[in-house]
Each structure stands twice: as structure tokens, then as C-alpha cells.
Amino acid sequence: MAKRTPSSRKPARARVKPRKASGRKRKSKSPPRYARGAAGSAAVAPREPKYKKGDYVVHIQHGVAHISDIQVKSDFGEEQEYFVLNFPTEEMVISVPTNKTLYTIRPLINKTEAGRVVQKLKEDPQESGANWSRWYKVLQEKMYSGDIFQVAEVVRDLNYSNQTKGISPALKKMLNRARSALITEIRFSLGLKAEAAETKINRALPTFEPISRKKK
């Protein structure tokens, strides 16, 4: 048997640098994460979760909400049952048909998932790259995906860009919205106060040195 030459050895793994966003758009026909199975695999026929009065859920566009009531209303002569959603961080109340919740609301993440979300903040950030407009669109898609893991990626990436290069007012607004959504869901999923949830997020986010001040 021939001896293994030094050139055939695998090189040591280097530290992963922030990734640059790709200009290519990923195409996926899979249902969104909140319509997928618990393990994240695509479900053949996703079932609508069962909710009841008093549950906390996450509205895909507006964030964490409390099901304060279940009402029956008449729509065009037909009776329809609705969940009445109250949002603890906003002065807003909306109604959602109880038979059409699959792509509107989802359950709160559990404690295990909350831990994974916090770990997501510690991963290597993704940079904007040369195609800034494409990166901005990707961030927007993540914000409206309804997936808290993707929202955590927005916080991670914008936090890095804000500390190293600075970001525009529009991106700062997006960062604040993403942070608020993340803090609120962590807060209610773990049963924490708002201040404790915010501290948990802040501790997970790395601190970066501004690029202009880095030594060559």
C-alpha cells in the first residue's frame, strides 16, 4: 500500500469569514417554515394547528399576539368563527378566521427552539456584497417570512454591518423592527420580562471593531 503523501492531507479549517450575499435568487416551492413539520421537513399535507382562547401565537406580519376571545360573525349571510388577537407590544386588535390560520398565525417557539434562535445570533454574519439592492430585498423577505430564525439572521447581519460600516436609516429601522420581534418572541416563549429577554439577545450578539479603525 502506497504511503500517504503530505500533499494529500486535508488542510486545517480556517476561521470562517462573513459571507457575501449571492446575487442569485433561490427558488423554493416548499411551504414556509410555520407550515412545516416540527423537524423542519416539508409536510405533504400540513395541518392547521389547534388554538384556543388564552394561547399566545405569532401573527406572520405583526408578531406575538394573545388570543383574547373567539367570536362568531356573520359574513354575507354565513356564520364564521374568528380568533380575536391582541398584541401586547402594540395597541392593535385584529380578527383571524379560525379555519384559515395556516399561513396567518403560528405557535410560539418552544424553549429548545428559543435556544437555537439565540445561537443563530452567534453565527458568522452575511455581508451585503456588491449587490446591495439584492441584499436589501433578501433581508425584507426574511422579515416577512414568518420564520423567527430568519428574523434572527436579519438582526445578526445588520448588527455586524452597523458596527463595522454603518447602515442607512432604512436599514436601522429594519434592524430595530427585527430586534423587537426577536425580543418579544424570546420573552414570551421563555416567560421572561422584556428587559431580561433584551439582555439575553444583547449578550448573544458579538461586538465588532469598525473597519475604518482596524489595524492593517
DAQUIFEN-V125470 format. One record per residue. N is the residue number from 1. PHI is phi in radians with two decimals (999 if undefined). OMEGA is omega as a letter, one per 20 degrees, with the letter a starting at -180 (* if undefined). D_CENTER is the distance of its C-alpha to the mean C-alpha in Angstrom with 1 decimal. Layout:
n->(N:N)
phi->(PHI:PHI)
omega->(OMEGA:OMEGA)
d_center->(D_CENTER:D_CENTER)
This chain:
n->(1:2:3:4:5:6:7:8:9:10:11:12:13:14:15:16:17:18:19:20:21:22:23:24:25:26:27:28:29:30:31:32:33:34:35:36:37:38:39:40:41:42:43:44:45:46:47:48:49:50:51:52:53:54:55:56:57:58:59:60:61:62:63:64:65:66:67:68:69:70:71:72:73:74:75:76:77:78:79:80:81:82:83:84:85:86:87:88:89:90:91:92:93:94:95:96:97:98:99:100:101:102:103:104:105:106:107:108:109:110:111:112:113:114:115:116:117:118:119:120:121:122:123:124:125:126:127:128:129:130:131:132:133:134:135:136:137:138:139:140:141:142:143:144:145:146:147:148:149:150:151:152:153:154:155:156:157:158:159:160:161:162:163:164:165:166:167:168:169:170:171:172:173:174:175:176:177:178:179:180:181:182:183:184:185:186:187:188:189:190:191:192:193:194:195:196:197:198:199:200:201:202:203:204:205:206:207:208:209:210:211:212:213:214:215:216)
phi->(999:-1.22:-1.28:-1.35:-1.38:-1.00:-1.20:-1.52:-1.29:-1.32:-1.19:-1.13:-1.28:-1.50:-1.15:-1.26:-1.59:-0.93:-1.42:-1.63:-1.15:-1.43:-1.42:-1.52:-1.59:-1.36:-1.83:-2.52:-1.75:-1.25:-1.16:-1.06:-1.01:-1.31:-1.94:-1.86:-1.24:-1.09:-1.50:1.62:-1.49:-1.11:-1.56:-1.19:-2.36:-1.03:-1.72:-1.33:-1.06:-1.64:-2.05:-2.44:-1.04:1.76:-1.26:-1.74:-2.31:-2.11:-1.36:-1.04:-1.73:-1.93:1.70:-1.15:-2.44:-1.96:-1.34:-1.47:-2.87:-2.20:-2.11:-1.95:-2.10:-1.71:-2.03:0.92:1.50:-2.01:-1.42:-2.32:-1.57:-2.28:-1.52:-1.68:-1.83:-1.90:-1.77:-1.14:-1.76:-2.41:-1.52:-2.57:-2.33:-2.34:-2.04:-2.25:-0.98:-1.19:-1.73:-2.40:-1.77:-1.00:-1.91:-2.07:-2.28:-2.48:-1.21:-1.10:-1.17:-1.56:-1.13:-1.11:-1.16:-1.07:-1.13:-1.19:-1.11:-1.10:-1.14:-1.03:-1.18:-1.58:-1.28:-1.10:-1.29:-1.84:-1.53:-1.26:1.26:-1.34:-1.57:-1.15:-1.09:-1.16:-1.07:-1.07:-1.15:-1.08:-1.09:-1.09:-1.07:-1.17:-1.07:-1.74:-1.30:1.44:-1.76:-1.14:-1.19:-1.25:-1.12:-1.10:-1.13:-1.08:-1.07:-1.04:-1.25:-1.27:-1.09:-1.11:-1.13:-1.14:-1.36:-1.60:-2.17:1.59:-2.27:-1.27:-0.99:-1.12:-1.26:-1.11:-1.12:-1.13:-1.07:-1.12:-1.13:-1.13:-1.06:-1.09:-1.10:-1.17:-1.08:-1.12:-1.22:-1.07:-1.01:-1.38:-1.25:-1.79:1.22:-1.82:-1.39:-1.00:-1.13:-1.19:-1.16:-1.15:-1.10:-1.09:-1.18:-1.09:-1.21:-1.35:-1.34:-1.20:-1.85:-2.04:-1.49:-0.97:-1.05:-1.11:-1.80:-1.23:-1.39:-1.37)
omega->(a:r:a:a:r:a:a:r:r:a:r:a:r:r:a:r:r:a:r:a:r:r:a:a:r:r:a:r:r:r:r:a:a:r:a:a:a:a:r:r:a:r:r:r:a:r:r:r:r:r:r:r:a:r:r:r:r:r:a:a:a:r:a:a:r:r:a:a:r:a:r:r:r:r:r:r:r:r:a:r:a:r:r:a:r:a:a:a:r:r:a:r:r:r:a:r:a:a:a:a:a:a:a:r:r:r:r:r:r:a:r:r:r:r:r:r:r:r:r:a:a:a:a:a:r:a:a:a:a:a:a:a:r:r:r:r:r:r:r:r:r:a:a:a:a:a:a:r:r:r:r:r:r:r:a:a:a:r:r:a:a:a:a:a:a:a:a:r:r:r:r:r:r:r:r:r:a:r:a:r:a:a:a:a:r:a:a:r:a:r:a:r:a:a:a:r:r:r:r:r:a:a:a:a:r:r:a:r:r:a:a:a:a:r:r:*)
d_center->(52.3:51.3:49.9:46.3:46.5:44.4:42.9:41.4:39.3:35.5:34.6:32.7:28.9:28.1:25.3:22.3:22.0:19.0:18.5:19.4:17.4:19.5:21.2:21.1:18.8:17.7:19.0:17.8:19.3:17.3:15.7:11.9:10.3:11.0:14.5:15.0:16.9:16.0:16.5:14.2:17.4:18.1:20.2:23.5:23.7:20.5:21.7:20.6:19.7:22.3:21.7:24.3:25.2:23.8:20.4:17.1:14.6:11.4:12.5:10.3:11.5:12.6:10.5:12.4:16.0:19.2:21.5:24.6:26.9:27.7:30.1:32.3:32.9:35.4:34.1:36.9:39.1:36.7:35.0:31.2:29.2:26.2:23.6:23.8:20.5:20.8:17.9:18.7:17.4:19.0:22.4:21.5:22.5:21.9:23.2:21.7:24.2:24.1:24.8:22.0:18.8:17.4:15.5:15.3:14.1:12.7:13.6:12.0:10.9:14.1:15.3:15.1:11.5:11.0:13.1:11.3:8.1:10.8:12.5:9.7:10.5:14.1:14.0:15.9:14.3:14.8:17.3:18.1:21.4:24.2:22.4:20.6:20.3:18.7:16.0:15.4:15.1:12.6:10.3:11.1:10.4:6.8:6.7:8.7:7.6:6.8:4.5:2.5:3.7:3.5:2.4:4.6:6.6:7.3:8.5:10.4:12.0:13.0:14.2:16.4:17.7:18.5:20.5:22.3:23.1:21.9:19.8:20.9:20.7:18.4:15.8:16.5:15.8:12.4:11.7:13.1:11.0:7.7:9.6:11.0:8.1:7.1:10.8:11.7:9.8:11.1:14.3:15.0:14.0:16.3:18.8:18.7:19.9:17.8:19.7:19.2:15.4:15.4:17.9:15.9:13.1:15.9:17.8:15.1:14.8:17.8:20.5:21.8:25.2:25.6:26.9:30.0:31.1:30.7:34.1:35.3)
